[in-house]
């Protein structure tokens, strides 16, 4: 996994590299600017009129290095300030740029900017080196004016952001004011939270993480990580020649009800496609025939119901007996939300003896009930538990709102995981995975076409299969989310995002898993 850092964590890594490793800041700045210039040339080899907009701080210093490496293209460089404002390593590189023959236009105030604004925004590529990763409030004054004009430039020249698009905070995914929208962002050593979390990540464009000499060992204290293909690939080692179905786990899927049998079938099929050796679906007896017909490779078991068709008291004992003989349980897809089902879930979850995935109606049953006055049910079974809420389900669990959950996705997922001792998979753009120790990860795969009914059932089945294979809950959750999103990306490429069905994700799972062969090397 790739560490995702806060601004403070990045400053600490810089400090230790300078003081303990012995690489001066001026050298790190040279490496950073050179990496940006290299990326720009690779992506826009025909660029002939680059513009470089520099601030007075270290981000501007990186910009001067970029300009020096592009001197053969005669870049126009604008400084948001005057030369005397530039200090430290940035001043060293400003001088090196000018002594190498580069020209610099000072912008002392907004009047000076207005005089050159049209020219400064009309290059064939614009380098944004105005503001770096330390921002925590809206840009003001001259910088605010330039950032705003660059943000409103529309479909003009592509923008290459140095470290982070100006205006974005590196410590949150929030976008509370005008920011630059980059075509390419080149950051250094590791991504920052603003690169990884939505909606800020939508303004980053293509993200390149450049190695500038900061040792990776100085980055491992991060509490947030970005999942990579290699992480998911490790969940699928080559199978031994003597392997048999018992070696890959038996998943119990407790799911489905009359009118919602498809959810059970999708979860079961996803578990099978993810490599589970065996899958049994336990479903209310009236739904069993349709579930059995939907996936012949899966076995079925009836759960007893009362005269009303709802699960009766004996269903809990029956489901627990079935779980005891399996390696993992997926609970919730399509179970329904009647009172008897709610009681079934609340009794089953704390007694489930094997690793458990709780999804969909399982989560709804555990949410506080204003009508009955019941509080939230326990989310944790006897063994490791993974809960997979979408924002609406998370809001119901917390008696909050979807808007609040979306505004604080990382904090919300991490808080619930630590409070309940479970692994939380908060679905949505850049799905967040959090564990009981406060570790969290962000998943980069997936697309808006997956916003359709049933894709969550597929994810529950995928994670259930990985748990049944004996994987640690953190590995099962992160690898499962990455695989699910990758399959969604492949399905979207094949059928388009508008025509997307959850079954398309299931169908794409085999190809996505095969792609991991390359990631394993």
C-alpha positions in Angstrom: 0.0 0.0 0.0 1.0 3.6 -0.6 1.1 5.8 2.5 -1.1 8.9 2.3 0.2 11.7 4.4 -1.0 14.8 6.1 0.9 18.1 5.7 2.5 17.6 9.1 3.6 14.1 8.4 5.2 15.3 5.1 7.0 18.1 6.9 8.4 15.6 9.4 9.6 13.3 6.6 11.3 16.3 5.0 12.9 17.4 8.2 14.3 13.9 9.0 15.6 13.5 5.4 17.4 16.8 5.7 18.7 16.3 9.3 19.2 12.5 9.5 19.9 11.4 5.9 21.8 14.5 5.0 20.0 15.6 1.9 19.7 19.4 2.0 16.4 21.0 1.3 17.8 22.7 -1.8 18.6 19.2 -3.3 15.1 17.9 -2.5 13.7 21.0 -4.2 15.8 20.4 -7.3 14.6 16.8 -7.5 11.0 17.8 -7.1 11.1 20.5 -9.8 13.0 18.2 -12.2 10.3 15.5 -11.7 7.6 18.0 -12.6 9.4 19.1 -15.7 10.0 15.6 -16.8 6.3 14.6 -16.4 5.3 17.7 -18.3 7.5 16.9 -21.3 6.4 13.3 -21.3 2.7 14.2 -21.5 2.9 17.3 -23.7 5.9 16.8 -25.9 4.7 19.4 -28.4 4.3 22.2 -25.8 6.1 25.3 -27.0 4.9 28.1 -24.7 4.8 27.0 -21.1 3.7 29.4 -18.4 5.0 29.0 -14.8 3.1 30.7 -12.0 5.2 30.8 -8.8 4.3 31.7 -5.2 6.8 33.1 -2.7 7.3 29.8 -0.7 8.7 26.4 -1.4 6.1 25.6 -3.9 7.3 28.5 -5.9 10.8 27.3 -5.5 9.8 24.0 -7.1 8.3 26.1 -9.9 11.6 27.9 -10.5 13.3 24.6 -10.9 10.6 23.5 -13.4 11.2 26.7 -15.4 15.0 26.2 -15.4 14.5 22.6 -16.8 12.3 24.0 -19.5 14.6 26.9 -20.5 14.9 25.5 -24.0 11.2 26.4 -24.4 11.6 29.9 -23.1 8.9 29.7 -20.4 7.2 32.8 -19.1 7.5 32.9 -15.3 5.4 35.0 -13.1 6.0 35.6 -9.4 3.1 36.4 -7.2 5.1 38.9 -5.2 8.5 40.5 -5.5 11.9 39.0 -5.4 12.6 40.3 -1.9 9.7 38.2 -0.6 11.3 34.9 -1.7 13.5 33.3 1.0 15.5 30.2 1.7 15.8 27.3 -0.8 13.2 28.9 -3.0 15.5 32.0 -3.3 18.4 29.9 -4.2 16.5 28.3 -7.1 15.0 31.6 -8.2 18.6 33.0 -8.6 19.7 29.8 -10.4 16.9 30.2 -12.9 17.7 33.8 -13.6 21.4 33.3 -13.8 20.7 30.5 -16.3 19.1 33.1 -18.6 15.5 32.8 -17.5 13.2 35.9 -17.3 10.9 36.6 -14.3 7.9 39.0 -14.1 7.1 40.2 -10.6 3.5 40.8 -9.7 3.5 43.2 -6.8 -0.3 43.6 -6.6 -3.6 42.9 -8.2 -3.1 45.7 -10.7 0.1 44.1 -11.9 -1.7 40.8 -12.3 -4.6 42.4 -14.3 -2.0 43.8 -16.7 -0.6 40.4 -17.6 -3.6 38.1 -16.8 -4.6 37.3 -20.3 -1.0 36.6 -21.3 -0.3 34.5 -18.2 -3.3 32.2 -18.9 -2.8 31.8 -22.6 0.2 29.4 -22.7 -0.1 25.9 -24.2 0.5 24.4 -20.7 0.4 26.2 -17.3 2.5 25.1 -14.3 0.7 25.9 -11.0 3.4 26.4 -8.4 1.5 29.0 -6.4 0.5 27.2 -3.1 1.7 24.0 -1.6 0.4 21.5 1.0 0.2 23.7 4.0 -3.0 25.6 3.1 -5.9 25.4 5.6 -8.0 28.5 4.6 -9.1 30.2 1.5 -6.4 31.9 -0.5 -6.7 35.7 -0.1 -5.3 38.8 -1.7 -3.2 38.6 -4.8 -2.9 34.8 -4.5 -6.6 34.4 -4.1 -7.2 36.5 -7.3 -4.7 34.4 -9.3 -6.1 31.1 -8.1 -9.6 32.2 -8.8 -8.8 33.3 -12.3 -6.9 30.1 -13.0 -9.8 28.1 -11.6 -12.2 29.9 -13.9 -10.0 29.5 -17.0 -12.3 26.7 -18.1 -11.2 24.5 -21.0 -8.0 26.4 -21.6 -4.5 25.1 -21.5 -3.8 22.0 -19.4 -2.6 22.8 -15.9 0.2 20.9 -14.2 0.0 21.3 -10.4 3.2 21.2 -8.4 2.5 19.0 -5.3 -1.2 19.9 -5.1 -3.6 22.1 -7.1 -3.5 25.6 -5.5 -6.4 26.1 -3.1 -6.8 22.5 -2.1 -6.1 21.5 1.5 -3.7 18.6 1.7 -5.4 17.4 4.9 -9.0 16.9 3.9 -11.1 15.9 0.9 -13.3 19.0 1.4 -13.5 21.8 -1.2 -14.8 24.8 0.5 -13.6 27.6 -1.8 -12.3 28.1 -5.3 -9.3 25.9 -6.3 -7.3 25.1 -9.4 -8.4 22.1 -11.4 -5.3 20.3 -12.7 -4.9 18.1 -15.6 -1.8 16.5 -14.0 -0.5 16.8 -10.4 3.0 15.7 -9.6 3.4 15.2 -5.8 6.5 14.2 -3.9 7.3 11.0 -1.9 3.6 10.1 -1.2 0.1 11.3 -1.9 -1.6 13.6 0.6 -5.2 13.3 1.9 -6.4 16.0 -0.6 -5.2 13.8 -3.5 -6.9 10.7 -2.3 -10.3 11.8 -0.8 -13.3 13.1 -2.7 -14.4 15.6 -3.8 -10.9 17.2 -3.7 -9.4 14.2 -5.7 -11.6 15.2 -8.6 -9.5 18.3 -9.0 -6.2 16.6 -9.1 -6.3 15.1 -12.6 -3.7 12.4 -13.2 -1.7 11.9 -10.1 2.1 11.1 -10.3 4.0 10.4 -7.2 7.7 11.3 -7.7 10.6 9.9 -5.7 12.8 12.8 -4.7 15.0 10.9 -2.3 12.9 10.7 0.9 13.4 7.2 2.3 10.3 5.1 2.3 11.1 4.1 5.9 10.3 7.7 6.9 6.8 7.4 5.5 5.5 4.3 7.2 4.0 6.1 10.2 1.0 7.1 8.1 -2.5 6.2 9.4 -4.0 6.3 5.9 -3.0 4.2 2.9 -3.9 3.9 -0.7 -4.7 0.3 -1.9 -2.6 -0.9 -4.8 -3.1 -3.8 -7.2 -0.2 -5.7 -5.5 -2.2 -5.7 -2.3 -5.1 -7.4 -3.9 -2.9 -9.7 -5.8 -1.4 -11.2 -2.6 -4.9 -12.5 -1.7 -4.7 -14.7 -4.8 -1.5 -16.8 -4.7 -1.1 -19.5 -7.3 -3.1 -22.6 -6.4 -1.2 -25.7 -5.4 -1.5 -28.7 -7.8 -3.1 -30.8 -5.0 -5.6 -28.2 -4.0 -9.3 -29.2 -3.4 -12.5 -27.3 -2.8 -12.1 -27.7 1.0 -8.9 -25.7 0.8 -10.7 -22.5 -0.3 -13.4 -22.2 2.4 -17.1 -22.6 2.7 -19.2 -19.4 2.7 -22.6 -19.3 4.3 -24.8 -16.5 2.7 -27.7 -15.6 4.9 -29.8 -13.6 2.5 -32.8 -13.2 0.3 -36.6 -13.1 0.9 -39.7 -13.2 -1.3 -39.2 -10.5 -3.9 -35.5 -10.1 -3.1 -34.0 -13.4 -4.1 -31.7 -11.7 -6.6 -29.6 -10.2 -3.8 -28.8 -13.7 -2.4 -27.9 -15.0 -5.8 -25.6 -12.1 -6.6 -23.8 -12.5 -3.2 -23.4 -16.2 -3.6 -22.2 -16.0 -7.2 -19.7 -13.3 -6.3 -18.3 -15.6 -3.6 -18.0 -18.4 -6.0 -16.4 -16.2 -8.6 -13.9 -15.0 -6.0 -12.7 -18.5 -5.5 -14.7 -19.9 -2.5 -14.6 -23.6 -2.6 -18.2 -24.0 -1.5 -21.2 -21.7 -1.0 -24.4 -22.4 0.9 -27.3 -19.9 0.8 -29.6 -20.0 3.9 -32.8 -18.2 2.9 -36.4 -18.0 4.2 -38.1 -21.2 3.1 -40.6 -19.4 0.7 -37.7 -17.9 -1.2 -35.6 -21.1 -1.5 -36.8 -22.4 -4.8 -36.0 -19.2 -6.7 -32.6 -18.9 -5.0 -31.7 -22.5 -5.8 -32.6 -22.0 -9.5 -30.6 -18.8 -9.7 -27.2 -20.4 -9.0 -27.0 -24.2 -9.4 -23.4 -24.3 -8.1 -24.5 -23.0 -4.7 -26.2 -25.2 -2.1 -29.3 -24.0 -0.2 -30.8 -24.4 3.2 -34.2 -23.2 4.3 -34.7 -20.9 7.3 -38.0 -21.6 9.1 -40.8 -18.9 8.9 -44.0 -18.3 10.8 -47.5 -18.1 9.5 -46.9 -14.5 8.3 -43.9 -15.7 6.2 -41.4 -13.9 8.4 -38.5 -15.6 10.0 -39.5 -17.3 13.3 -37.6 -17.8 16.5 -36.1 -21.1 15.4 -34.3 -19.4 12.5 -31.6 -18.0 14.7 -30.6 -21.5 16.0 -30.7 -22.9 12.6 -28.5 -20.2 11.0 -26.0 -20.4 13.9 -25.8 -24.2 13.5 -25.1 -23.7 9.8 -22.5 -21.0 10.5 -20.6 -23.2 12.9 -19.7 -25.6 10.0 -18.6 -22.9 7.7 -15.5 -20.6 7.5 -17.3 -17.3 6.9 -20.8 -15.8 6.8 -22.3 -13.1 4.6 -25.4 -11.7 6.3 -28.1 -9.3 5.0 -28.5 -8.9 1.2 -32.2 -8.9 0.5 -33.3 -10.2 3.9 -36.0 -7.6 4.3 -36.8 -5.2 7.1 -39.8 -6.6 8.9 -39.7 -6.8 12.7 -39.0 -10.5 12.9 -36.0 -10.2 10.5 -34.7 -7.3 12.6 -34.8 -9.5 15.7 -33.2 -12.4 13.9 -30.2 -10.2 12.8 -29.8 -8.7 16.3 -29.6 -12.1 17.9 -27.5 -13.7 15.2 -24.7 -11.1 14.9 -23.3 -11.2 18.4 -23.3 -15.0 18.5 -21.9 -15.7 15.0 -18.9 -18.0 15.6 -17.0 -17.4 12.4 -15.8 -14.3 10.4 -18.8 -12.3 9.4 -19.7 -9.7 6.7 -22.8 -7.6 7.5 -24.4 -5.8 4.6 -27.6 -4.2 3.4 -30.7 -5.3 5.5 -28.4 -6.7 8.1 -27.1 -3.2 8.7 -30.6 -1.7 8.6 -31.7 -4.2 11.3 -28.8 -3.1 13.6 -29.6 0.6 13.2 -31.5 2.5 16.0 -35.2 2.2 15.6 -37.1 5.5 16.5 -40.4 3.7 16.4 -39.5 1.0 18.9 -37.1 3.1 20.9 -34.4 0.4 20.4 -30.8 1.6 20.2 -28.2 0.3 17.8 -27.6 -3.4 18.0 -24.0 -4.7 18.4 -22.2 -4.8 15.0 -19.6 -7.4 16.1 -19.7 -11.2 16.1 -17.5 -13.5 18.1 -14.9 -13.6 15.3 -13.7 -10.8 13.0 -16.5 -8.7 11.5 -16.7 -6.5 8.4 -19.6 -4.1 7.9 -20.1 -2.7 4.5 -22.5 0.3 4.7 -23.2 2.8 1.9 -23.6 6.4 3.2 -27.3 6.0 3.8 -26.8 2.9 5.9 -24.0 4.5 7.8 -26.2 7.5 8.5 -28.9 5.2 9.9 -26.4 3.3 12.1 -25.2 6.6 13.5 -28.6 8.3 13.7 -27.0 11.0 11.5 -27.4 12.2 7.9 -26.0 11.0 4.6 -24.7 14.6 4.1 -22.7 14.5 7.3 -21.3 11.1 6.6 -20.2 12.2 3.1 -18.6 15.3 4.5 -16.5 13.3 7.0 -16.1 9.9 5.3 -12.7 9.1 6.7 -13.4 10.3 10.2 -16.8 8.6 10.3 -15.5 5.2 9.1 -12.5 5.3 11.5 -14.6 6.3 14.5 -17.1 3.5 14.0 -14.4 0.9 13.5 -12.6 1.8 16.6 -15.8 2.2 18.7 -17.3 -1.1 17.7 -14.2 -3.2 17.1 -15.1 -4.0 13.5 -13.7 -3.4 10.1 -15.7 -0.8 8.3 -16.1 -0.5 4.5 -17.8 2.8 3.8 -18.8 2.4 0.2 -18.9 5.2 -2.4 -16.4 7.2 -4.4 -13.0 6.3 -3.1 -14.4 3.6 -0.7 -12.8 3.9 2.8 -11.7 0.9 4.8 -11.0 1.3 8.5 -9.9 -1.2 11.2 -10.4 -1.3 15.0 -6.9 0.1 15.6 -7.5 3.3 13.6 -5.7 2.3 10.4 -7.5 3.3 7.2 -7.2 2.8 3.5 -8.7 4.4 0.4 -9.6 2.4 -2.7 -8.8 4.0 -6.1 -10.8 1.6 -8.3 -14.5 1.8 -9.3 -16.6 4.2 -11.3 -20.1 5.9 -11.2 -21.6 3.1 -13.3 -21.5 1.0 -10.2 -24.2 3.2 -8.6 -26.8 0.6 -9.4 -28.8 -2.0 -7.4 -26.9 -5.2 -6.4 -23.3 -4.1 -6.6 -23.1 -4.0 -2.8 -24.4 -7.6 -2.7 -21.5 -8.5 -5.0 -19.0 -6.8 -2.8 -20.3 -8.6 0.3 -19.9 -11.9 -1.5 -16.3 -11.1 -2.6 -15.2 -10.2 0.9 -17.0 -13.2 2.4 -15.1 -15.5 0.0 -11.7 -14.0 1.0 -12.5 -14.4 4.7 -13.5 -18.0 4.1 -10.1 -18.6 2.6 -8.5 -17.7 5.9 -7.4 -14.1 5.2 -7.1 -11.5 7.9 -10.1 -9.2 7.9 -8.0 -6.2 6.9 -6.6 -8.0 3.9 -9.9 -9.4 2.9 -11.6 -6.0 3.1 -9.0 -4.0 1.2 -8.3 -6.7 -1.4 -12.0 -7.3 -1.8 -12.8 -3.7 -2.3 -10.0 -3.2 -4.8 -11.0 -6.3 -6.8 -14.7 -5.3 -6.8 -13.8 -1.8 -8.1 -11.4 -3.2 -10.7 -14.1 -5.6 -12.0 -16.5 -2.6 -12.1 -14.0 -0.7 -14.2 -13.6 -3.6 -16.6 -17.4 -4.0 -16.9 -17.8 -0.3 -17.4 -15.3 -0.3 -20.2 -17.2 -3.2 -21.8 -20.8 -2.1 -21.6 -20.6 1.6 -20.7 -21.5 3.2 -17.4 -25.1 3.9 -18.3 -26.0 0.3 -19.1 -24.3 -1.2 -16.1 -25.8 -4.1 -14.2 -24.5 -5.6 -11.0 -24.2 -8.9 -12.8 -21.7 -7.3 -15.1 -19.4 -6.9 -12.2 -19.8 -10.5 -11.3 -19.0 -11.5 -14.9 -15.9 -9.3 -14.9 -14.4 -10.8 -11.7 -12.5 -13.7 -13.4 -10.7 -11.3 -15.7 -9.9 -8.9 -12.9 -8.4 -11.7 -10.8 -6.4 -12.9 -13.8 -5.0 -9.4 -14.1 -3.4 -9.8 -10.7 -1.0 -12.4 -12.2 0.9 -9.4 -13.7 0.8 -7.5 -10.4 2.4 -10.5 -8.6 5.1 -10.5 -11.2 
